[in-house]
Amino acid sequence: MKYHFFLLLIFFSVFGFSQKSEIDLKNIEKNLKNPDSPYNYEKLIFKYKGYPKSLDSIEAQYLYYGRNFRDDKLSSSDESFKSLTDAFKQSNFDECIRLGKVLYGKDPTNLDILLVLLRAYDFRKDGNNFVHHLSQFRLLTGGIKNSGNGTSEKTAYLVNSVGDEYILLNILNIGKDYTRASQPAKDGTFDIWEKDGRKLYIKILYSDLN
């Protein structure tokens, strides 16, 4: 199963969602906090944790972009997150699973945590947990892919962080032979990736959107 995990990522890049939808961050924040909304965070996260395949692409975007409005999300600078990445670098997958499960409980839509758990469960040949978290990962990254088509600033893909940008680049099979230019935006930064005249626009949202 050495290449199983990476092949699944490639598979997803070909067979991902196709429906595009405009991201309204203010509306996402409003609905996530409204207990009467079908997009209320507690309602969505319950479905996401239990049966992620029951969520549609719009619900996926509410969960992914709604993470910007959570006060309890983890940062890559947190010591607990650093411990997880250290365990991953050392290929200590038992520790990755132990730490990852704790961090997942705190920040379940964090793509970096999901990736570490996926790699650890793949190594341990734990198919049930691997498939469950893969469904979650596919759901959230599908929400990113549905945010635009990357052909212009207006239709740029939207990501929450630089780390998520590189996950998207991997899914889109954008490699090192692309050059990157950056320019400021009103509520984030545009990265423009170019190769042979083709440009791909990705907008990194500011983490503080409140």
Secondary structure, 3 states (H helix, E strand, C coil): CCCHHHHHHHHHHHCCCCCCCCCCHHHHHHHHHCCCCCCCHHHHHHHHHHCHHHCCHHHHHHHHHHHHHCCCCCCCCCHHHHHHHHHHHCCCHHHHHHHHHHHHHHCCCCHHHHHHHHHHHHHCCCHHHHHHHHHHHHHHHHHHHCCCCCCCCCCCEEECCHHHHHHHHHHCCCCCCCEEEEEEECCEEEEEEEECCEEEEEEEECCCCC
